[in-house]
Amino acid sequence: MRRLIILLAVFVYAVKGLSQEVDKSVLYEIKILEKLVIDVTKKRYPSVYFYGVKKEKIFLINRYSTLRQVYSIEDADFVFLKNRKNPFKADKPTLALDFRSLKNCGFCIGVFSWKNGRPILILFQENLEKFRIVLPEEYRYFIESKMMSIGKR
């Protein structure tokens, strides 16, 4: 009987933890990243490699998006990069999730970050052309020259 009560308590605790509502800004960020990756790769279920991204965020991306996590850059269609302190070069389209990583990734197609509670998306024309990526017209407001963007920081 005691085991049953302990098992029931653990089950209730687990269900309670899963039912907690996810912050709306996190869901908003996941949907932005998902749409960008789908538009870049032109795949319905693209595979993504995460470098330096926290496990909690990876869990939420896996749960609330159609992106599939892979554990090798070679198997990935797209790479997310965060907290990179050393130079990084990948043959896959890469998006920096912070400005420090952007400085260490010469071939990043852009950066997605938050500033003052607002999302910032900057895509670099030169690197999009290197990967032969053609994005829909709705991204025209986010595409800039890399030299102009880095000069602003």
Secondary structure, DSSP 8 states (H G I E B T S, - for coil): -HHHHHHHHHHHHHHHHHHS---HHHHHHHHHHHHHHHHHH--SS-EEEEES--HHHHHHHHHHSS-EE-S-GGG-SEEEE-S--S-B--SS-EEESSHHHHHTBTTEEEEEEEETTEEEEEEEHHHHHHTT----GGGTTTEE-HHHHHHH-
